[in-house]
Amino acid sequence: MKNLVAAVVLVGVVAAGGRAGARLTRPTVRREWVGLGVVAVVGGSVPFVLFFEGLARASSGQSAVIHKTLLVWVALLAVPLLRERLTAWHGIAVLLLVVAQVGLVGGVPSALASGELMILGATLLWSVEVVLAKRLLAGLSSWTLGVARMAGGSVVLVVWSATQGHLAGLGAVEAAGWGWALLTGVVLAGYVATWFGALARAQAVDVTAVLVLAAPITAVLSAVVDGTALGPQALWLLMVVAGAALVSRQVWVRPALPAVVPAT
């Protein structure tokens, strides 16, 4: 439901915002068509199935640690495949971010059961998507990738739901459920739009590192909504902010990459 809402929102923005630069670009070679199809599968459908099935079986703490290793996998892929340059500052930043994430959930997962393995599989697929998307953005607009990811991925998810006998459940969702689907779908659409836009303008490693800033934002929201104390997490949260600041420093001191926005 959430992914369907996100797909509709992105298509609507493209339909209404062409003059503002929100436009689709038609692939010109077969490689680009195939690439968009792969993005829909390894980015917008299969990992969502794996992640939420895994989340239903694993603890939230271990799931968070595994998902935040996305930065490590992207770094391992981006250096040889995208020829991105990592400095010593990047190494320090990655170390701070990873250690902080482990500290926030109380330690490294002791074992990987089926749920944790599903989440790890989803994370690995998303890291492949990041590298592939970065390559495709050399010839396609970020909006093209966003629509392909969510619209194409939603088709795959609908087919998957139908094969599992769960498609009828959509019709049984009450108004409150659709309300949450609309809210989270709009958030997801905003994430996808800004995520691919950022990938078109900066290194994949730098963009992925910024995602770790979700940890302090979540901690603050939890403190406001649930009354959770921030004190015990203060050191780890400061490490997250410091790591993200180091990555931001590398973006500012390095000449900016030109925005990849094809003319056609």
VOKE-882774 format. One line per 3 residues: number of its first residue (from 1); for each residue x, y, z of N, C-alpha, C, CB. Coordinates in steps of 0.001 Angstrom, whole numbers, plus 500000, padded with zeros to 6 digits. Atoms other than C-alpha are relative to their C-alpha. Glycine has a CB too. Layout:
REM residues N
NUM> X,Y,Z,X,Y,Z,X,Y,Z,X,Y,Z ~ ...
REM end
This chain:
REM residues 264
1> 500825,498796,500000,500000,500000,500000,500861,501257,500000,499066,500004,501208 ~ 499104,498849,499902,502768,502394,500960,500727,500255,498683,501015,499787,501122 ~ 499258,499838,501250,504725,501761,497779,499098,500449,498856,500690,498698,499629
4> 500950,499553,501020,501641,502179,495598,499721,501497,500138,498686,499203,500101 ~ 500227,498569,499764,500951,505564,497208,501208,500809,499535,499718,500272,501499 ~ 498786,499296,500404,504573,506611,496676,500106,500089,498481,501235,499304,500572
7> 499943,499998,501463,504401,505612,492990,499033,501017,499419,499689,498608,499449 ~ 501006,499054,500492,501207,507628,492454,500452,501437,500244,498638,499747,500680 ~ 499527,498647,499679,502707,510677,494189,501101,500428,499038,500512,500067,501453
10> 498896,499654,500896,505886,510578,492070,499501,500254,498578,501050,498885,499996 ~ 500554,499788,501341,503928,510203,488834,499234,501314,499946,499079,498829,499597 ~ 500734,498742,499952,501705,513099,489886,500910,501209,499990,499132,500040,501218
13> 499050,498884,499979,504669,515352,490636,500612,500208,498630,501103,499755,501036 ~ 499417,499891,501342,506212,514569,487254,498981,500598,499026,500476,498612,499497 ~ 501034,499500,500900,502908,515231,485489,499751,501489,500197,498710,499230,500206
16> 500307,498601,499707,502476,518594,487227,501220,500908,500040,499288,500088,501302 ~ 498820,499171,499768,506061,519746,487619,501031,499991,498903,500642,499584,501229 ~ 499055,500045,501105,507613,519463,484197,500782,501281,499825,499283,499689,498741
19> 499317,498720,500175,508412,523157,483998,501028,500268,501092,498990,501123,499971 ~ 499071,499805,498878,510185,522984,487353,501156,499002,499951,499256,499869,501334 ~ 498897,500949,500153,512498,520213,486120,499667,498572,500369,501139,500439,500815
22> 500405,501363,499655,510535,517161,487333,499477,499303,498751,498921,500003,501122 ~ 500409,500609,501262,510513,515304,484043,500682,498651,499801,500320,500932,498827 ~ 499457,501305,500334,511109,511833,482709,500856,500102,498749,498874,498973,499804
25> 499172,500080,501201,513799,511008,480162,499881,498588,499427,501496,500358,500313 ~ 500178,501294,500658,513334,508212,477648,501350,499316,499799,499281,500173,498646 ~ 498758,500740,500250,516066,505552,477664,500281,499898,498505,499925,498594,500618
28> 499629,500017,501417,517967,505559,474393,500667,498701,499572,500917,501151,499699 ~ 499348,501273,500327,519735,502209,474610,499380,498894,500848,501544,500080,500236 ~ 500600,501148,499302,518703,498728,475700,500532,499874,501415,500266,498706,499232
31> 499404,500112,498668,521112,498849,478642,499248,500827,501020,501454,500429,499966 ~ 500731,499143,499071,519147,501704,480185,498629,499418,500333,499844,501400,499416 ~ 501295,500647,499734,515805,499903,479779,500173,498843,500981,499360,499491,498682
34> 499739,501131,499104,517255,496794,481412,500349,500508,501398,501146,499113,499445 ~ 499610,499438,498713,518797,498931,484156,498806,500462,500815,500946,501150,499794 ~ 501207,499547,499294,515445,500498,485023,499203,498812,500532,499118,500852,499067
37> 500690,501197,499541,513891,497042,485225,500674,499386,501216,499926,498983,498885 ~ 499254,500551,498868,516640,495867,487558,499789,500862,501243,501506,499900,499664 ~ 500245,499097,498873,516170,498958,489760,498640,499712,500625,500078,501472,499547
40> 501333,500301,499483,512459,498115,490067,499998,498712,500820,498999,499888,498850 ~ 499978,501293,499307,513325,494580,491189,500883,500043,501238,500485,498903,499058 ~ 499056,500042,498878,516432,495019,493396,499890,501224,500907,501419,499884,499477
43> 500159,498825,499160,515372,498415,494730,498588,500206,500497,500433,501201,499262 ~ 501363,499637,499660,511605,498773,494686,499065,498865,500319,499440,500751,498923 ~ 500947,501099,499734,510193,495296,495294,500607,498902,500872,499521,499393,498686
46> 499470,501151,499265,512248,492253,496367,500562,500381,501372,501080,499324,499182 ~ 499482,499675,498668,514164,494018,499188,498920,500440,500982,501033,501082,499889 ~ 501089,499635,499097,510904,495424,500584,499353,498747,500587,498947,500854,499263
49> 500551,501266,499509,509514,491883,500824,500936,499398,501048,499781,499002,498828 ~ 499029,500578,499072,512704,490638,502471,500085,500797,501297,501374,499929,499347 ~ 499798,499170,498820,513012,493598,504836,498832,499874,500974,500188,501457,499593
52> 501139,500015,499086,509475,493572,506218,499674,498589,500495,498783,500599,499317 ~ 500125,501367,499497,509288,489779,506395,501039,499757,501098,500170,498971,498847 ~ 498958,500159,498990,512582,489873,508282,499707,500778,501261,501325,500427,499446
55> 500309,499160,498848,511441,492703,510534,498927,499366,500878,499549,501382,499539 ~ 501041,500678,499231,508434,490621,511559,500564,498862,500843,498927,499466,499067 ~ 499413,501142,499289,510785,487879,512763,501166,500400,500903,500470,498962,499003
58> 498799,499613,499267,513827,489773,514085,499699,501135,500968,501113,500412,499032 ~ 500143,498878,499075,514300,492245,516916,500311,501295,499270,500927,499829,501231 ~ 499789,498717,500663,514207,495910,515954,501435,500473,500150,499051,501045,500556
61> 498620,499567,499777,517658,496516,517461,500968,499369,499025,500425,499678,501407 ~ 499121,500686,500940,519440,493878,515434,499699,500404,498571,499870,498494,500153 ~ 500377,499578,501349,517499,494910,512353,500621,501343,499656,498477,500078,499867
64> 499432,498673,500238,518697,498494,512738,501491,499923,499708,499755,500905,501202 ~ 498559,500138,500212,522357,497477,513007,500282,499435,498610,500623,499095,501084 ~ 499772,500632,501298,522139,495239,509940,499690,500976,498871,499143,498728,499858
67> 500375,499071,501073,520330,497854,507834,501007,501130,499855,498614,500579,500261 ~ 499062,498884,500072,522833,500580,508722,501360,499582,499445,500177,500614,501373 ~ 498775,500411,500691,525646,498442,507271,499938,500315,498520,500248,498514,500199
70> 500115,499594,501409,524345,499711,503924,501174,500876,499593,498677,500748,499755 ~ 498875,499114,500292,527064,502372,504099,501260,499205,499687,500254,500941,501174 ~ 498794,500813,500205,529785,499712,504343,499947,499303,498645,500157,498956,501130
73> 500111,500728,501270,528474,497683,501392,500092,500944,498807,498682,499222,499945 ~ 499911,499022,501094,528049,500783,499218,501449,500431,499808,499101,501236,500286 ~ 498593,499597,500104,531615,501845,500024,500825,498908,499313,500580,500305,501400
76> 499249,501106,500601,532950,498389,499091,499725,499868,498508,499659,498694,500700 ~ 500348,500093,501415,531115,498497,495760,500381,501249,499213,498522,499746,499855 ~ 499812,498744,500726,531537,502171,494880,501455,500247,499621,499494,501153,500832
79> 498588,499741,500301,535331,502235,495017,500440,499265,498729,500885,499575,501188 ~ 499563,500673,501233,535988,499504,492384,499082,500216,498805,500122,498537,500250 ~ 500937,499935,501115,532830,499911,490290,499723,501415,499526,498716,499351,500385
82> 500250,498598,500367,532267,503673,490363,501262,500841,500054,498953,500603,500916 ~ 498713,499313,499860,535902,504596,491031,499883,501253,500874,500547,500377,498620 ~ 500096,498897,499053,534887,506830,493892,501222,500011,500910,498705,499897,500832
85> 498800,499844,499179,537699,508187,496033,499622,500168,501465,500831,501204,499523 ~ 500203,499896,498569,537734,507629,499766,501284,500504,500658,499570,498637,500595 ~ 498861,499448,499273,540006,509636,502028,500067,499402,501398,499908,501537,500075
88> 499899,500446,498608,541221,508946,505548,498843,500532,500824,501328,500447,500614 ~ 501150,499426,499291,538434,511245,506726,498756,499147,499790,499738,501441,499528 ~ 501112,500911,500248,535930,508938,505061,500097,498774,500908,499975,499570,498522
91> 499805,501169,499147,537425,506005,506946,499617,500275,501446,501439,499543,499932 ~ 500339,499630,498622,537130,507811,510276,498493,500178,500145,500734,501297,500414 ~ 501446,499762,499952,533570,508869,509468,499228,498684,500010,499559,500860,498806
94> 500680,501298,500061,532501,505328,508541,500147,499264,501319,500559,499143,498850 ~ 499763,500659,498715,534092,503982,511734,499105,500583,501089,501474,500132,500404 ~ 500841,499344,499003,532268,506544,513872,498534,499614,499822,500160,501520,499911
97> 501405,500285,500272,528932,505883,512184,499640,498560,500339,499680,500283,498544 ~ 500287,501412,499738,529150,502093,512417,500038,499709,501499,501005,499097,499259 ~ 499881,500228,498558,530351,502058,516045,498822,500617,500738,501322,500577,500534
100> 501132,499324,499351,527640,504543,517011,498716,499203,499835,499814,501410,499426 ~ 501200,500797,500223,524931,502408,515428,499983,498764,500887,499899,499593,498537 ~ 499912,501186,499140,526149,499331,517285,499740,500399,501452,501394,499315,499864
103> 500209,499548,498635,526244,501324,520529,498561,500347,500288,500858,501179,500282 ~ 501391,499601,499796,522718,502631,520052,499079,498810,500251,499509,500777,498800 ~ 500866,501172,499817,521279,499106,519939,500586,499012,501002,499770,499300,498663
106> 499478,500836,498918,523496,497654,522646,500946,498894,499611,498897,499409,500701 ~ 498999,500990,500360,525978,495588,520689,499774,499376,498643,500038,498936,501024 ~ 500062,500680,501291,526675,493515,517598,499060,498801,500106,501416,499551,499538
109> 500877,501177,499962,524040,490887,516720,500803,498734,500260,499217,499865,498684 ~ 499253,501201,499622,525155,487614,518332,499866,498879,498969,499528,499504,501352 ~ 500234,501041,501003,523659,485400,515619,498996,500517,498981,499491,498680,500662
112> 500909,499600,501065,521792,485739,512357,499018,498869,499738,500777,500368,498710 ~ 501065,500957,500278,518509,483845,512268,499364,500359,498660,498934,499991,501144 ~ 500612,499783,501311,516152,483781,509285,499587,501453,499805,498790,499091,499828
115> 500413,498603,500118,514789,487276,510015,501161,500918,499711,499310,500447,501255 ~ 498825,499164,500212,518223,488855,510270,500607,499772,498619,501041,499728,501079 ~ 499457,500295,501324,519360,487078,507106,499166,500658,498902,500063,498486,499777
118> 500852,499318,500970,516351,488479,505222,500336,501487,499940,498516,499802,500353 ~ 499674,498571,499965,517206,492009,506346,501372,500247,499391,499955,500533,501446 ~ 498685,499875,500623,520847,491491,505378,499885,499872,498491,500965,498943,500552
121> 500196,500140,501439,519710,490287,501952,499411,501259,499384,499100,498816,499709 ~ 500595,498754,500492,517541,493387,501529,501033,501110,499950,498822,500420,500881 ~ 498982,498954,499947,520433,495629,502560,501008,499844,498870,500718,499978,501349
124> 499056,500248,501090,522778,493994,500063,499387,500378,498655,500434,498526,499989 ~ 500665,499633,501253,520226,494414,497273,499919,501511,499854,498594,499388,499934 ~ 500061,498548,500075,519781,498089,498129,501370,500613,499704,499448,500565,501299
127> 498664,499484,500315,523557,498582,497990,500308,499827,498511,501071,499284,500852 ~ 499839,500206,501444,523575,497080,494473,499199,501052,499239,499549,498569,499588 ~ 500834,498987,500654,520736,499437,493542,500686,501358,499991,498642,500107,500698
130> 499334,498697,499920,522747,502465,494709,501048,500131,498897,500654,500191,501386 ~ 498931,499957,501005,525688,501609,492444,499417,500019,498592,500947,498796,500164 ~ 500629,500034,501322,523461,500761,489474,499332,501333,499686,498971,498860,499921
133> 500677,498719,500217,521402,503940,489918,501006,501102,499681,499170,500386,501234 ~ 498984,498988,500257,524557,506036,490024,500469,499948,498550,501188,499815,500947 ~ 499608,500139,501400,525558,504652,486632,498901,500468,499059,500359,498557,499697
136> 501115,499633,500874,522111,505122,485104,499758,501500,499993,498734,499278,500431 ~ 500235,498560,499914,521963,508737,486276,500889,500798,499056,500219,500471,501415 ~ 499178,499315,500995,524639,509564,483715,499205,500297,498734,501231,499161,499660
139> 500776,499780,501218,521959,509355,481023,498515,500201,500218,500191,498863,499091 ~ 501423,499887,499692,518590,509454,482789,499799,500957,501165,499396,498617,500324 ~ 500286,499078,498900,516941,511970,485090,499712,499225,501278,498809,500915,499650
142> 500268,500632,498714,516575,511227,488783,498524,499646,500138,500431,500916,501144 ~ 501436,500290,499950,512785,511376,488343,499673,498724,499243,499196,501167,499425 ~ 500211,501225,500753,512967,508602,485750,500309,498785,500862,500862,499990,498735
145> 499645,501116,499133,514738,506325,488203,499010,499859,501150,501412,500181,500544 ~ 500941,500064,498891,512367,507249,491022,498677,499374,499604,499761,501374,500550 ~ 501263,500560,500472,509250,506469,489004,500171,498522,499658,499487,500780,498773
148> 499761,501403,500347,510766,503227,487662,500100,499146,501257,501282,499861,499160 ~ 499830,500754,498756,511722,502140,491173,498668,499720,500681,500914,500756,500952 ~ 501216,500153,499225,508352,502741,492784,498838,499453,499165,499616,501327,500609
151> 501103,500503,500831,505905,502179,489885,500277,498559,499552,499789,500915,498762 ~ 499652,501361,500418,507735,499148,488477,500052,499056,501180,501335,499990,499276 ~ 499931,500841,498807,508433,497837,491966,498630,499670,500546,500818,500673,501066
154> 501358,500250,499504,504765,498208,492935,499304,498924,499183,499176,501287,499975 ~ 500584,501054,500845,503738,496067,489963,500498,498630,500454,500352,500232,498501 ~ 499429,501272,499541,506108,493336,491142,499395,499603,501349,501546,500102,500112
157> 500564,500297,498679,504763,493622,494709,498544,499551,499900,500102,501229,500907 ~ 501397,500416,500189,501151,493360,493513,499942,498563,499490,499274,500949,499012 ~ 499959,501368,500528,502001,490236,491512,500392,499021,501110,500998,499899,498810
160> 499563,500847,498876,503816,488800,494548,498853,499782,500987,501213,500640,500726 ~ 501128,500115,499067,500823,489538,496801,498927,499072,499439,499398,501389,500295 ~ 501010,500853,500626,498514,487866,494310,500400,498524,500072,499784,500416,498536
163> 499544,501394,499950,500640,484701,494196,499953,499447,501415,501419,499884,499449 ~ 500039,500442,498614,500649,484587,498008,498587,500011,500580,500899,500869,500839 ~ 501372,499978,499538,496880,485047,498235,499660,501149,500923,499702,498745,500677
166> 500214,498880,499095,497142,488385,500045,499395,501217,499313,501295,500383,500642 ~ 500463,498821,500729,495849,490703,497327,498621,500453,500471,499967,499711,498505 ~ 501349,499645,499540,492286,490573,498640,500043,500831,501277,499170,498738,500232
169> 499886,499246,498755,493550,492072,501887,499982,501497,499793,501253,499618,500712 ~ 500026,498553,500264,493881,495479,500224,498583,500552,500096,500585,500304,498613 ~ 501378,499535,499958,490132,495712,499905,499406,500007,501391,499161,499158,499116
172> 500523,500092,498641,489665,494932,503594,500618,501032,500947,500237,498613,500540 ~ 499341,499000,499154,491855,497786,504857,499030,501113,500344,501246,500577,499302 ~ 500897,498943,499556,489941,500331,506916,500589,501375,499711,499706,499854,501491
175> 499575,498632,500305,490152,504106,506578,501268,500385,500749,498890,500979,500339 ~ 498810,499664,499214,492724,504408,509369,501254,499397,499374,499844,499509,501450 ~ 498852,500644,500649,494989,501933,507593,500427,500734,498751,499676,498564,499656
178> 499674,499239,501197,494776,503856,504339,500584,501367,500362,498754,500170,499123 ~ 499426,498724,499556,495493,507051,506272,501483,499878,500287,499279,500504,501241 ~ 498576,500226,499742,498769,505627,507525,500758,499679,498711,500180,498863,501010
181> 499359,500307,501285,499525,504277,504055,500257,501277,499212,499127,499033,499172 ~ 499816,498721,500696,499006,507759,502588,501145,500793,500615,498705,500828,500040 ~ 498952,499231,499322,501231,509380,505220,501382,499424,499704,499753,500022,501517
184> 498689,500615,500220,504085,506888,504918,500353,499951,498514,500027,498587,500589 ~ 499737,499996,501438,503680,506747,501125,500534,501334,499517,498744,499655,499241 ~ 499500,498664,500358,504162,510506,500820,501434,500182,500502,499080,501105,500588
187> 498631,499919,499470,507238,510301,503065,500959,499201,499119,500054,499478,501461 ~ 499156,500834,500858,508624,507463,500938,500231,500666,498649,499365,498616,499802 ~ 499842,499304,501280,507992,509448,497736,501011,501140,500134,498640,500546,499506
190> 499031,498927,499773,509879,512407,499199,501409,499476,500146,499628,500788,501227 ~ 498676,500607,499848,512749,510146,500193,500582,499587,498648,499924,498785,500930 ~ 499509,500491,501295,513015,508543,496740,500396,501167,499097,498927,499132,499306
193> 499712,498854,500870,512864,511899,494934,501297,500680,500396,498854,501008,500043 ~ 498782,499311,499556,515563,513528,497064,501212,499074,499964,499811,500552,501416 ~ 498898,500963,500004,517658,510340,497262,500662,499914,498627,499498,498619,500425
196> 499419,500095,501336,518102,509961,493500,500523,501358,499533,498963,499462,499006 ~ 499477,498681,500326,518496,513721,493124,501368,500223,500612,499045,501075,500467 ~ 498697,499869,499341,521362,513594,495621,501050,499117,499335,499884,499644,501483
199> 499053,500896,500672,522970,510592,493907,500502,500590,498684,499348,498642,499742 ~ 499597,499379,501262,523040,512621,490690,501028,501096,500215,498789,500567,499281 ~ 499163,498840,499732,525088,515313,492422,501193,499731,500915,499170,501065,500594
202> 498921,500274,499047,527436,513610,494910,500370,498528,499952,499588,500403,501432 ~ 499552,501386,499946,529359,510412,495566,498968,499122,500706,501355,499904,500711 ~ 500944,500932,499386,527281,507359,496442,500327,499784,501475,500012,498658,499255
205> 499594,500205,498607,529295,506868,499640,499558,501169,500864,501521,499814,500101 ~ 500366,498820,499222,528682,510438,500794,498494,500070,500234,500478,501264,499294 ~ 501458,499927,499885,524958,510300,500092,499486,498932,500958,499337,499840,498618
208> 500449,501089,499129,524556,506932,501832,500335,500293,501459,500637,498672,499569 ~ 499602,499701,498623,526434,508152,504914,499019,500934,500685,501387,500611,500024 ~ 500935,499043,499410,523925,510942,505424,498771,499292,500574,499570,501037,498954
211> 501164,500734,499508,521186,508325,505928,500119,499642,501474,499802,498742,499189 ~ 499804,500386,498601,522729,507435,509286,499498,501084,500949,501480,499711,500272 ~ 500542,498926,499165,521538,510820,510573,498566,499719,500428,500064,501324,499258
214> 501339,500376,499549,518151,509145,510891,500011,499587,501466,499446,498862,499138 ~ 499933,500479,498618,519359,507760,514230,499708,501106,501015,501369,499405,500274 ~ 500329,498953,499030,519439,511063,516175,498606,500583,499810,501013,501105,499915
217> 501360,499501,500239,516218,512192,514493,498978,499069,500645,499723,500134,498478 ~ 500893,500969,499381,514509,508990,515589,500057,500095,501520,500354,498587,499548 ~ 499853,499899,498545,515915,509382,519108,499243,501204,500548,501482,500095,500383
220> 500711,498792,499561,514533,512921,519403,498494,499786,499929,500405,501217,499139 ~ 501438,500276,500137,511117,511838,518099,499518,499052,501096,499696,499400,498613 ~ 500360,500944,498948,511090,508938,520545,499930,500686,501353,501000,498851,500048
223> 500012,499269,498733,511931,511309,523398,498748,500865,500130,501254,500871,500123 ~ 501166,499124,499973,509093,513650,522433,498707,499197,500127,499959,500865,498740 ~ 501250,500767,500049,506442,510995,521740,499881,499014,501161,499900,499249,498678
226> 500056,501069,499004,507357,508210,524161,500658,500350,501331,500644,498777,499448 ~ 499329,499623,498764,509351,510095,526782,501294,499256,500249,499090,499782,501144 ~ 498741,500731,499852,512497,508059,526139,501136,500954,500358,500336,499233,498707
229> 498889,499150,499557,515563,509461,527899,501106,500016,498956,500554,499513,501355 ~ 498917,499865,500981,518257,510807,525578,501379,499849,500642,499905,501353,499300 ~ 498714,500035,499318,520995,510795,528213,500839,498772,499713,499784,500095,501446
232> 499192,501202,500238,522102,507145,527854,500483,499859,498558,499207,498782,500371 ~ 499623,500105,501410,522303,507570,524080,500832,501181,499521,498765,499881,499149 ~ 499375,498741,500411,524030,510960,524073,501336,499786,499290,500206,500893,501210
235> 498677,500223,500595,527559,509673,523332,499888,499435,498594,500826,499057,500873 ~ 500145,500630,501311,526433,507470,520440,499395,500971,498995,499133,498739,500102 ~ 500619,499026,500900,524255,510215,518978,501007,501060,499558,498797,500669,500681
238> 498953,499029,500349,527169,512660,519109,500977,499404,498993,500758,500459,501263 ~ 499120,500660,500964,529306,510108,517269,499365,499954,498617,500338,498583,500468 ~ 500706,499984,501288,526657,509857,514554,500106,501374,499351,498517,499612,500186
241> 499935,498640,500528,526560,513626,514149,501417,500331,499535,499538,501013,501061 ~ 498608,499736,500368,530377,513791,514101,500368,499285,498705,500945,499564,501128 ~ 499712,500736,501222,530606,511085,511440,499347,500631,498793,499550,498573,500133
244> 500696,499345,501111,527996,512768,509267,500643,501343,499670,498514,500195,500337 ~ 499336,498719,500233,529788,516101,509723,501293,499816,499214,500290,500699,501330 ~ 498763,500272,500741,533042,514575,508476,499703,499703,498534,500760,498822,500632
247> 500382,500278,501387,531299,513248,505380,499599,501294,499304,498842,498974,499942 ~ 500410,498718,500578,529721,516661,504784,501218,500853,499681,499061,500755,500958 ~ 498767,499240,500245,533179,518208,505082,500645,499574,498697,500990,499819,501157
250> 499398,500486,501241,534447,515983,502282,499237,500492,498779,500052,498479,500000 ~ 500802,499505,501125,531551,517074,500061,500317,501462,499725,498495,499828,500285 ~ 499774,498560,500172,532270,520766,500678,501401,500304,499490,499768,500726,501314
253> 498632,499695,500421,536050,520611,500201,500305,499439,498620,500995,499452,501009 ~ 499795,500567,501319,535794,518488,497054,499156,500766,498982,499646,498493,499990 ~ 500819,499335,501034,534658,520167,493806,498709,499237,499768,500784,500124,498674
256> 501317,500635,500143,530953,519498,493375,499874,499325,498652,498878,501029,500176 ~ 500288,500667,501263,529864,517019,490746,498878,500744,499298,499622,498511,500223 ~ 501111,499355,500705,527673,518499,488022,498724,499197,500164,500326,500170,498512
259> 501280,500672,499882,524011,517713,488440,499692,499242,498721,498886,501003,500313 ~ 500268,500834,501161,523062,514868,486145,498517,500148,499650,500379,498499,500273 ~ 501373,499771,500427,519895,516189,484512,499991,500063,498474,499412,501315,500632
262> 499951,500025,501464,519722,515093,480856,499035,501000,499376,499685,498604,499491 ~ 500821,498999,500672,518285,517571,478396,498822,499396,499262,500838,500786,499042 ~ 501095,500635,500751,516084,515013,476664,499410,498882,500812,500486,499467,498641
REM end
